Amino acid sequence: MEALHGVINEINSFLWTYVIIIALIGSGVVFTLRTKFVQLRLIGEMIKLIFGSAGQKTTGKEISGFQAFCVSTASRVGVGNIAGVAIAIVTGGPGAVFWMWLIAFIGCATGFVESTLAQIYKLPKGEGSFHGGPAYYMKNALHMKGLAKLFAILISVTFGLIYVSVQANTIVGAVETAFGIDHVITAVAVAALTALVIFGGATRIAKFTEMLVPSMAGIYLLSAVIIIVINFDKVPAMFALIIHDAFSPQAAVGGGFATVFMTGVRRGLFSNEAGEGSVPNAAATASGKHPARQGLIQSFGVYVDTWLVCSATAFSILLTGEYSIGGDLTGVALVQISLASVYGTYAPHVLAVIVFLFAFSSVVGNYYYGEINIAFFEGDESGVLPSVIARNAMNLFRVGVVAMVLFGSFAELNLVWDSADLFMGFLCLTNLYAVARLCKYAFIALDDYISQKNRGVEEPVFDPNIMPDKEGMHAWGIDDK
């Protein structure tokens, strides 16, 4: 196992140092400039769209824009926002938080482009429902079936299996620390709950996350706000420390600036998922009259994830001063200790419940991404998968997810997180290649949406005829088969 871990670290070091950083930040900057800073100038419209679709009634298997937002947020808002931020601060110091913020700002533009593309190339499933994502726009727009199937396998393994194990690992650790409940009991309970939800289908998942996500995020943010108020006199110094250490890290940070920068970028991407190609899978399921609508909604999700929830964790740790750069206390345990210093001995118990809700919602959201992409292979006789497996792909995948919940509950923490970084890197490169080739269609959709709003159209309607190439737009009245 140690040899495997060493190989994974070597690959991660090369990918994240020389390849992914350039691709991720480079594309994000290009998308930011081309959309004229969509993440800033349309932030009001993003908020309006999210609240406007909240509580929207749906029929059949239809999923509203707000429900799709909640599914993606359920996946985004998980242990990366709690354990991941704590690990980033202990490894890279307070300066890592600054780079998490920056990658989120850039990622908003990337998130807009990939989610808008998912809407443009989504496929109707009947009863008002849709599915889609990078694998679908790779196949239907780029006609790269091999790349599409590679992505479908990568995201199913990454989110449905590896990321699920990360969430499960954090759940059992938090519960054991707070309540002293044995790993085995918690692991079995979480596996059973996971099976109960994921075998219920996409509609149940959407309704589950719509109910859970707003409440859990609200409780966690409130706890951080109270800590900020109590330590308000320390807030200016905290911001000064974050900015200073972002460029001049403390001596305790091994590797200096490179470690601070890389830690912030990795943990930021793991948390907000911009560019990975995961969120577009949820974005494609939403009903709506214009593809840019869901692009804007999902773009704002990056802010919610990093600038709100991740910052809540960072502020709680930094203001209470319980952390030590390079120390052994890290992850959820550090956050529990930090909260206990303010709220008392019961704080770890409350946080354990919040962590459970965060992580379990991510288990469900991550599974959903896998489900959408496993549909690529269910019944597929192309030879990519053996016919027996292809015919039963979905049920086999569901069993695999439950099995990974059990595996992740007992796996070594560092191996689980480093494996997640490795697969996350491969996902980014595959998706960004497709997005770079198709981004012009997202730009056209955005310009059309803004043009209609400027003319006083309250709810813009997409006309696919504005596109120079309409191939693959099966959900918008175009039949190009």
Secondary structure, DSSP 4 states (H G I P E B T S, - for coil): -HHHHHHHHHHHHHIIIIIHHHHHHHHHHHHHHHTTSHHHHTHHHHHHHHHHHTT----TT-B-HHHHHHHHHHHHSSHIIIIIHHHHHHHH-THHHHHHHHHHHHHHHHHHHHHHHHHHT-EEEETTEEE--HHHHHHHTS--HHHHHHHHHHHHHIIIIIIHHHHHHHHHHHHHHHH---HHHHHHHHHHHHHHHHTT-HHHHHHHHHHHHHHHHHHHHHHHHHHHHHTGGGHHHHHHHHHHHHHS--TTSTTTHHHHHHHHHHHHHHHH-TTTTSHHHHHTTB--S-HHHHHHHHHHHHIIIIIIIIHHHHHHHHHHT---TT-S--HHHHHHHHHHHHH-TTHHHHHHHHHHHHHHHHHHHHHHHHHHHHTTTTT--SSSS-HHHHHTHHHHHHHHHHHHHHHHTTS-HHHHHHHHHHHHHHHHHHHHHHHHHHHHHHHHHHHHHHHHHHTT-SS----GGGSS--TT-TTTT----
